[in-house]
């Protein structure tokens, strides 16, 4: 399975944010999407999730040589700032999600198993989501995407503000979710991308470019990435 983007463009008034995005992502890998602040990473994700319209270009899934349009259930999106219904408890939210997706969730589990899987303590499961920490809200976002099992998972800086324990738990979780899925992990933290991701892709000057790792030690690889990002005019 491949997720293919062809000549995607997006401008805001006279500012051309995405100039000519063309790339193919393969299943079973975590791609680190690196770019400076303001480079257009979130804009790209919002276009792919169809939250904002593109000016031109297309994107699609290709499976067994057959191209098809992206369906809503194909795409999962974890925002940098978690968005959850804060008037519900964690348990109410999870049960509501399972109820409205009854018949579409593959091999559904008991809610308690999901909470255990995400290391959400028993005493927190009946708290209102408004009282959850940023990290716990992020876990709930991730949990929903685990249950729905999208083919493409977009992660917009999901680990930046988490404490070290939660961040490590999330990294291990993402590694376990790689099979049968395309994961695109947006970050501006180079060491995090190198630690977690199988491939590094730069968003620079409004275009995507893969960074070849072969025959480079980690120091040379870092410098190659930093050199490319220093040249980006977006600051």
C-alpha positions in Angstrom: 0.0 0.0 0.0 1.2 3.5 -0.9 -0.2 6.9 -0.1 0.6 9.1 -3.1 0.5 12.9 -3.2 0.8 14.5 -6.6 1.5 18.2 -7.2 -0.4 19.5 -4.2 -0.4 23.3 -3.9 -1.8 25.7 -1.3 -1.5 29.5 -0.9 -2.9 32.0 1.6 -3.5 35.2 -0.4 -0.1 35.9 -1.9 1.9 33.5 0.3 2.6 30.2 -1.4 2.9 27.7 1.5 2.8 24.4 -0.4 4.4 24.9 -3.8 4.4 21.5 -5.4 4.1 18.6 -3.0 4.8 15.3 -4.6 5.7 12.2 -2.6 4.9 8.5 -2.0 4.6 7.0 1.5 4.8 3.2 2.0 3.0 1.2 4.6 4.9 -0.3 7.6 7.0 2.8 8.1 7.0 5.9 10.4 7.9 9.0 8.3 9.4 12.0 10.2 8.1 15.2 8.6 10.7 17.8 9.6 10.4 21.5 8.9 11.0 24.8 10.6 8.2 26.5 12.4 5.9 28.1 9.8 7.2 25.7 7.0 3.6 24.4 6.4 3.5 21.1 8.2 0.1 21.7 9.8 -1.2 23.2 6.5 -0.2 20.0 4.7 -1.9 17.8 7.3 -5.1 20.0 7.2 -5.1 19.6 3.4 -4.7 15.8 3.5 -7.4 15.6 6.1 -9.6 17.8 4.0 -10.1 20.3 6.7 -9.0 23.0 4.2 -9.3 22.9 0.4 -6.2 22.5 -1.8 -5.6 24.9 -4.7 -4.6 22.1 -7.0 -3.2 18.6 -6.9 -4.4 15.3 -5.7 -3.7 12.4 -3.3 -4.9 8.8 -3.2 -4.2 5.3 -1.9 -2.6 2.7 -4.2 -3.1 -0.9 -3.3 -2.1 -3.9 -5.5 -1.6 -1.5 -8.4 -5.1 0.0 -8.1 -5.6 3.7 -7.2 -8.6 4.8 -5.2 -9.7 8.0 -3.4 -9.1 8.5 0.3 -12.2 7.7 2.4 -12.8 9.4 5.7 -12.1 6.2 7.6 -8.7 5.8 5.9 -7.3 8.9 7.7 -6.6 9.4 11.3 -5.4 12.8 12.6 -3.9 13.5 16.0 -3.7 17.2 16.6 -0.9 18.9 18.5 -3.5 20.4 20.8 -5.8 17.6 21.9 -9.5 18.1 21.0 -11.8 16.0 23.2 -15.4 16.5 24.5 -14.5 17.9 27.9 -18.0 17.6 29.3 -17.7 13.8 29.1 -15.6 11.5 31.3 -13.0 9.3 29.8 -15.2 6.2 30.1 -18.3 8.0 28.7 -16.3 9.3 25.7 -14.9 5.8 25.0 -18.3 4.1 25.3 -19.9 6.8 23.0 -17.2 6.3 20.4 -17.6 2.5 20.5 -21.4 2.8 20.3 -21.4 5.1 17.2 -18.9 2.9 15.5 -20.6 -0.4 16.4 -20.2 -2.8 13.5 -17.3 -1.0 11.9 -14.6 -1.5 14.6 -12.6 -4.7 13.9 -12.4 -7.0 16.9 -13.7 -4.5 19.5 -12.5 -5.0 23.1 -14.0 -4.2 26.5 -13.4 -0.6 27.3 -11.3 -1.5 30.3 -8.9 -3.4 28.1 -8.4 -0.2 26.0 -7.8 1.9 29.1 -5.3 -0.7 30.4 -3.5 -0.7 27.0 -3.1 3.1 27.1 -1.9 3.0 30.8 -4.8 5.2 31.9 -5.3 4.6 35.7 -8.6 3.3 37.0 -9.2 6.4 39.1 -8.8 8.6 36.0 -11.3 6.7 33.8 -14.4 8.4 35.4 -12.9 11.9 35.5 -14.2 14.6 33.2 -11.9 15.0 30.2 -11.6 18.7 31.1 -9.7 17.6 34.1 -7.3 15.4 32.2 -3.7 16.6 31.7 -2.5 17.4 28.2 -0.7 14.0 28.0 -3.9 12.1 29.1 -6.0 14.0 26.5 -3.4 13.1 23.9 -3.6 9.4 25.0 -7.4 9.6 24.4 -6.9 11.0 21.0 -4.4 8.2 20.2 -6.8 5.6 21.7 -9.6 6.6 19.3 -7.2 6.3 16.3 -6.0 2.8 17.5 -9.6 1.6 17.7 -10.6 3.0 14.3 -7.4 1.6 12.7 -6.9 4.1 9.9 -4.6 3.2 7.0 -3.0 6.6 7.3 -2.1 8.2 10.6 -1.2 11.9 10.7 0.5 13.0 13.9 1.0 16.8 14.3 3.8 17.2 17.0 2.0 14.9 19.4 4.9 14.4 21.8 6.3 17.9 22.1 4.7 18.8 25.5 4.5 15.4 27.1 6.5 14.3 30.1 9.3 11.9 29.5 7.4 8.8 30.7 4.3 9.5 28.6 6.4 10.4 25.6 8.3 7.1 25.8 5.0 5.2 26.2 3.7 6.9 23.1 6.8 6.2 21.0 6.6 2.5 21.9 2.9 2.5 21.0 3.6 4.1 17.6 6.3 1.5 16.8 3.8 -1.3 17.6 1.2 0.2 15.2 3.5 0.3 12.1 2.4 -2.9 10.4 -0.3 -2.3 7.8 -0.3 1.4 8.3 1.4 4.6 7.0 2.4 6.9 9.8 3.5 10.5 9.2 4.9 12.2 12.2 5.3 15.9 12.1 8.0 17.5 14.3 10.5 20.3 14.5 12.7 18.3 16.9 15.4 16.5 15.0 16.6 14.1 17.7 13.0 12.9 18.2 12.6 12.2 14.5 15.9 10.3 14.4 14.9 8.2 17.4 11.4 7.3 16.3 11.2 7.4 12.5 12.2 5.0 9.8 12.4 7.7 7.1 13.0 11.5 7.2 11.2 13.9 4.9 11.9 17.6 4.8 9.3 20.2 4.1 11.3 23.1 2.9 10.6 25.9 0.4 7.1 24.5 0.1 8.2 21.1 -1.2 8.8 17.6 0.2 12.2 16.0 -0.1 13.4 12.6 1.4 16.8 12.7 3.1 19.0 9.7 2.1 20.6 8.0 5.1 22.9 5.5 3.4 26.6 5.9 3.9 26.2 8.6 6.5 26.9 8.4 10.2 24.4 10.1 12.6 26.5 13.3 12.8 26.8 13.7 9.1 23.1 12.9 8.7 22.1 15.6 11.3 24.3 18.2 9.6 22.8 17.4 6.2 19.3 17.9 7.6 20.2 21.1 9.4 22.0 22.5 6.4 18.8 22.0 4.3 16.6 23.6 6.9 18.9 26.6 7.4 18.3 27.4 3.7 14.5 27.5 4.2 13.2 31.0 3.9 10.3 30.3 6.3 11.0 31.4 9.9 
